[in-house]
Amino acid sequence: MKARLTLVGALLAVTACTTGPTLENQGTVTAPPGDSKHLTIGTAGFTESDLLAQMYALLLNHAGYRTKILSVTNRELYEPALEAGQIDVVPEYAATFADWLNAKANGPDAPAVGSPDLATTMSALRTLAAPRGLTVLDPGKAVDQNAFAVTAAYAREHKLKTLSDLGAAKLPVRLAAGDECVQRPYCEPGLKKTYGIDITAVDPKGVGTTQSKQAVQNGQDQMVLTTTTDATLDAFGLVLLADDRHLQNADYIVPVVNRSRAGSEGVTRALGALNTVLTTADLASLNQQVDSWRRLPKDVAKDYLVSKGLLRP
């Protein structure tokens, strides 16, 4: 625990006094993309992010880069560190990250720029990322989406199939999620505004973590924020409620890099190899191997890349 606190403290210091250019001074990026051979890959600390970070590291190692992985569970910390060059690469979700950068640049009430249309989302995301010294690489086939689950028994008792059903039921709901949920438009504010759900509290146990799902399973919380690639819901007796009013955008997975350190063709080519194979179904299967079978993310990531011919055994 001390190591994590020290890490977060260090990142707070970094983001409070960044070494990179300020947004106001970046303007049009004209310097050539950097190609540091020592790269730090960020992960948001949940299973899928850990798996993607491990795959990025393995692919970059195979391409001749030295890497280390840094786990920072809050985008409010790791994104400024990415701008500052303290983190060089992170796996991100296109629509969510576009809206997050938009809110950061234009205020929390700015109209959403994320869209179910990938081309529209990517255009907005790249426009917002470039002045911050960030390059968004091409998305692949894999797409994830935030989702909300309750116990099957709770759904049966209250006749719930959709999030609209939950809002109409006027039930008090304690939500297991990340601590940032209280501010994110797709989470607590969106559930209240779009569905009229009575969120009484956010229990900060993380997105789709075992602890979050156990809290709903044992009745401590009533709903959990997870993802559509969560393959362990059945094991906890949980079912998804349909997002029938489309609060969530489909989130294609994209690598985001610090341009001055990792914007080179070598990094782009190494990470782009994953786009040729990784699918949404693959992601669900990989998540299951970690969450249900208790395999290490690094081992699961390596076996997958070997099976797809991207690494040698």
Buried (B, 14 or more C-beta within 10 A) or exposed (E): EEEEEEBBEEBBEBBEEBEBBEEEEBEEBEEEBBBBEEBBBBBBBBBBBBBBBBBBBBBBBBEEBEBEBBBBBBBBBBBBBBBBBBBBBBBBBBBBBBBBBBBBEEEEEEEBBBBEEBEBBBBBBBBBBBBBBBBBBEBBBBBBBBBBBBBBEBBEEBEBEBBBBBBBBEBEBBBBBBBBBBEBBBBBBBBEEBBBBBBEEBBBBBBBBBEBBBBBBEEEBBBBBBBBBBBBBEEBBBBBBEBEEEBBBBBBBBBBBBBBBBBBEBBBEBBBBBBEBBEBEBBBBBBBBBBEEEBEBBEBBBBBBEEBEBBEE
